Amino acid sequence: MRRREFLKVGSAGAALTVGGVVPRRAYAQRRTLKVGYVSPQTGPLAGFGESDTFVVGGIRKAAANLSIKGQSLPVEIIVRDSQSDPNRAAEVASRLILADKIDLMLVASTPETTNPVSDQCEVNGTPCVSSVCPWQPWFFARGGKPDTGFKSTYHFFWGLEDIIGVFLDMWGSVPTNKVVGALWPNDGDGNAWGDKERGFPPALAKAGYTLVDPGRYPNLSDDFSAQISAFKSAKVEIVTGVPIPPDWTTFWKQAAQQGFKPKIASVGKALLFPRSVEALGNLGTGMSTEVWWSPQHPFKSSLTGATAAQFAAAYTKETKKQWTQPLGFVHALFEVGFDSLKRSASVDDKAAIIAAIKATDLNTIVGPISWGKGPVPNVTKTPLVGGQWVKGKQFPFDMVIVSNKSAPNIPTAGTLTPLG
């Protein structure tokens, strides 16, 4: 017998008889799937993360284990706070990827959190799904190219074209001089909304509106006298913008003090949350904003089967708080994430998880999610309507949907009325 053949036989024999015991076939032990979630839970954008504890708690109960290829795997959700700071968002994302070794990243709320987290995932090849940020500042601000897109990061939300359409539809129902004052901060959202090519300026000009733009201002400003003066001089009757909640509170109170009283105030971001409107007292009545999710949305969860109305009611029952728009979208993030893991050819292969995300076709509590529909690679859109804050019944203010031109399946309950 040749030496090589002898060694082969000898090795095989040793393997079969080590310790005089014939080993059984080795089976892989169940491993824990790790899902990272990042959002602004503190800082000036904390309103976006206010419902996170409720949502994540419910997700943990509903999906403690995932059935993957016939095997039940435990799931660990690791939550991190971006503190409303882009640098902090990047830092916690990096730790989740490199130290915690997550299998999937989920991230929500404004470019200041979604973008740095998505960038960390793209660099490291980590599967990532993001939401609650208009798609343009998520896609273009990160260097996205319409012909190529990104490798591992995917996003679902509406776009600037949608909110422009909603605002124009609301404004068209009230007689005005069509002079619009813009309150756009020097941040990801403000720069996107004020972009001269993709933002509000060209769309408003095309629709016959005159835009008064005093320029970008820093977040957490304490004096808006210059903007108010410019709006008064131009006889502005419509105010729009995308300020953070504390800045809108400062601006609107100073506007009242200085005698500036427009007919319409349609503002993104700052007017999304009941608490932000309540901070204005009676001055909050009649303000309008975009509505991406509400109890009236005709969708239900793919995880629990709960309708939007049932989910909102459960939140109020448990927390004693009024429903808030991020509720639905944070829940939908986990719907999409878990659905992708279930369909993945292998949860041990990042490329397989990414491929499963790309192939998503799922009906969620915020509507259908499918990246096969564009408008650019890695992006899919969700419906958007317009709403107005009115005096409430159970809570100080209620949100009434007043514009559904682009999403008629979401019912309206009134029409926009001018500010008092």
N, C-alpha and C positions, 0 to 999 in steps of 0.2 A: 504494500500500500504506500502510495506517495505521501510525503510529509503533510502537504496541504490538506489532502483528504482525511488523514488521520486526525488533524487538528479540528476539522469540521465535526467529525463524529464524536471526538472527545468533548468538544464544547457542548454539543447537543446532549450528550449523556450527562454531563455535569449539571446542565440546566434542569434536567428532568429529575435528578436524584439528590440535589443539595439537601443535606440534613436528613436524607432518607425519606423525604416527603415529596410527593408529586404536586406541584402548585396548581391551584385552580386558575381559571381564566380571570384576569384582572378587569374589573368593571369601574368605569369612571364614577367618582362620587359626585353627588349633586353640588353644583357651585351656585353661589349667589350672584344674581344679575345686579349690577350697580347702575343706577340712573341718577345723574346729577341734574339739579334744577337751580337756576340762578335768576333772581329778580330783585328789584329795589324795594326792600322791606322797611328801610329807614331812610332818612334824608328827605329832601323836598319832593321826591317822586314816590314817597311811601304809599300814597293812595293806590298806586298800581298793585302793590303787594299786600294790601290790607286783608284780602280774603284768602291769602295763600295757606294759612294754617288750617282753615276749614277745608279747602279743596284737597290739599295734600293728605290731610287726615282721612278724608273720605276715600281717596285713591288707595291709601295703604290698606284700608279695610276691604275694599272691593277687589283689589288685585294683589293680595299678599304673596300669591304664587302665580306664575304664568305657565301655561301648558305649551311647551316647545317641543315639537316633534314627538308627542306622546309622553314627554317627561315633564313633571311639575317642578319648576325651579323657583326658589324664593327670590323676592325682589327687595332690594334696599334702595330707598330714595334718599339721596343726600342733598339737603337744601342749603343754599348759601345766599347771603345777602350782599348785593352789589353796593349797598349804601348810597345809591344814586350817583356813584362815582365811576367813570369809565376805567380808571386805573385799577380801582378795587375790583371791578368786574373782571378785568383781564387776569388779575392776580388769583382770585378764587377759582376761575376757570382753569388756569394752569395747574393749580393744586389738585383739582378734581381729576384732571386728565393724567397727570404724572404721578401723583402720590396716591390718590384713591383708586386710580385705574378704572374709571367708569367705562361702561360699555356704550352708553348713550348720554348725550347732553340735551337738556331741554332748557330754553331760556325765554324770558318774556319781558316786555315793557320798555319802550323808548329806545332810540339809537344808542343812548349812553350806556345801556346794558346789553342789548342784543348784539350790537356790532363788535365790541371787544371780545365778547364770549365766542361769537361765531368765528372771529378771526383766529382765536386760539385753537379752536377745533379744526379749522381749515389747515392751519400750519401742521397740526399733529395728526391729521387724517382721522379725527374722531367724528363719528356720526352725530349730527346736531340738527334739531328742529327748533325754530324760533317763531315768535309771533308778537302781536301788540306793538307794531311799529309799521308805519306806512312802507310799502315795499320799495319805493324809490330811495329813501335814505338808507335802507338796509342794503340794497343791491348796488347802487351807483357809488355811494360814499365808501364802500368797501372795495371799489375797483372792479365791480362786476362788468363783464362784457356780454352784450346780448347774444353773441354768436357762440359763446363758450360757457359762461356761468361759473359755478364753483364745483368742487369735487365732493365735499362731504357735508356741506351746510345747506339746509332747506328752510323755506319761510312761507308762512301763510298769514295773510291779512289783506286789507284793502289798500288802494293806492291814492295818490293825490288827485288823479282824475275822478275818483269816486267821491271824495269829500268836496271837491270843487262843484261837481254836479249836484250833490245834495244841498250845499249852501246856496247855489244859484236858484235851485228850485224853491227853497224856502223864501229867499229874498224876493223872488218874483211874485209872491203872493201878497206882498205888502207894498203900497205906493211909497216910493222914496225918490230922491234926486240921483240915485245910483253913484254916490260918492262914498268910497270905502276906505276906511283907515286901517292900516295893517300894524299889528303888534307882534313882530317876529323877533325872537331872541337870537343871540349868537350861539346857537347850538345845532345839533344834527337836524332836529325838526324845523327849527326856524329858518335855517339856511335852505332846506329843501322846499319849504312852503314858499319862500321868497325867491326861489331860483327863476331867473328870467327866461329860461327855456322850458323847464319841466314843471315849474310851480304855478302859483296863482296869477302872477302878472300877465302872461300872454292870454290866459283863459278869461280873465276879467275884462281885458281890453277887447277881446273878440266878442264878448257878450254885451259890450256897450257901457261898462262901468269905468269910472275914473278912480285910479288907485292913489292913495296918499301914503307913502312909505317913508317914515322918518329915519329909517336905518336900523341896524341891529343894535340891541342893547344887551348888557351882561345879565345873566340870571341872578336872581336875588337882589335886584335893584330896589332902592327905597324911594326914588323920586322919578315920577313920570310926567313932570310938568312940561317938559319939552314936547313930548308926544301929544299930550292933551292940547297944548297951545296950537300945534300944527293941525290937529283935527278940527279944532274950533275955527281956525282961520279959513280952512278949506270947506267949512260947512259939511263935515262928514256926518252922514246919517246912518251908516252901517259900520260897525267895528268887527274886525275878525282878527285872528291870530292863533298862536299856539304856545302861550306862556305856561310856565309851571304854576301850580295852584297858588302859592304865596304871592307871586308877582301879579296875578290877575286880581287877587284881593286888594293889594296895594293900589294898583292902577284904578280899579273901579271905584274904590272909596275916594281916591283923590279926584277922579273925574266928577263925582257927585259934589264934592266940596268946591270944585272950580266951575261948576255950572255947565258941564258938558253932558248933554242928554241925547244920545243917538236914538233912533227908532228901533234899531236891531243890534244885538250883540251875539254873533255866532262864533264861538271860540272852541277850538280843539284843546285837548289835554286838560286844561284847568277846570273846565266845566263838566267833566265826565263824572265826578264823584259827588254824592249827596253832601258829604262833609264839607267839600269846598264851597258848595252853594250856600249851605247853612252858615258858613263863616261870614257871609255878606248880609245876613238878616233879610229884611224886606227888599234890599237892593238886588237880591238874587232872583226875585220873581220875574219871569218872562225871558230870561236868557236862554239861548239855544246852542245846541252842539250836535256833533255826530253821534249816532247810536250804532255800535257794532254788535251789541248783544243786549237782550232784555227778556223778561218773562213772556213777552208776546211773540218772540221768535218761534216759528213752528218746527223746531228741531228737537231731537232727543239724543241722549248719550248712548254711544255704542258699547260702553262698559257696563252701565247700570240700567239702561232703559228709561231713566228719568227724563221727563220733558223739561224744557227751559223753565216753565212755570213752576214745576215741582221742585226743581233744583234751587231756584231763587227762594221759594217758600221754606225749604229746608234750612237754607242759610239764615234766613230771618228768625226762624224758630229756635235754632241753636245759639246764634250769636246775639239775638235781639237787635240786629242792625239791618238797615235797608240794603236791598240787593245792589250790587255794583257791577259794572260792565266786565272787568277782568275775570269775574267768577267763571263765566262760560268759556273764555279763551284759555285760561290756565287749565281747566278741566280738559278741554279739547287737545291741548298739548300732550297730555298723558294718554288720551285716547289714541292719538296718532303714534306716539312713541311705542306704546305697548302693542298696538296692532302691527307695527313694523317689526318688532322683536319676534312676535308670534309667527310672522310670515318669512322671517329670515331663513335662508338655507343653512346658516350656522351662526349662532350668537357668539361664537369664538372668533369669527372672521369679520373685522370691521367693514371690509368691502361688501360682504353679504348683507350686513345691516343697512349700509348706505343704499345698496341696490333695492332693498325692500322699501325704504323710505321713498325712493324715487318712484316706485311702482304703486304707491298708495292710492287707493280709490275707496274712501271711507265716508260714511254719513255720520257726522258728529253733532254735538250739542250746539255748534255754531254754524252748521251747514255742511255741505259736501266738501271734502278735501281731496284734490287730485292734481298732482304736479304735471300731468300730461296736458294741461290746458293753458299753461303760460300765465302771464303775458311775456315773461322772459324765463330762461332756464332757472330752476331752483325756486321759483315763485309761483304760488297759486293764490287766487283772490277769494275773499269771503264777502257776503252782502253787506251793504251799508245803507242806513236810513237816517233821517234827521229828527231831532226831538226838542221839545221846549219844557223848561222847568216851570211848574205851576204850583200854587198852594196845595199842600198835600192833605191827606186824610189821617193815615196812621203815623206818617212822618211829616216833618215841616214842608218838604217839597216832593212832588211826584213828577216823574218823567212821562210826558205825553208824546207819542210819535206823531209827527205832523207832515212828514215827507217820506214817501216810499216809491218814488218814480222809478228807481232802478231796481227795486226789489218788491214788487206788488204782492208777493206772497206773505210779506210781513205787514200786518194791518195797521192803519193809522187810527187815531182816536180823537183827531182834532186838526185845526189849521193854525199856522203861525199867527200870533197876534203881536202888534207893536208893543214896545216897552211902555210902561205907564209914564 
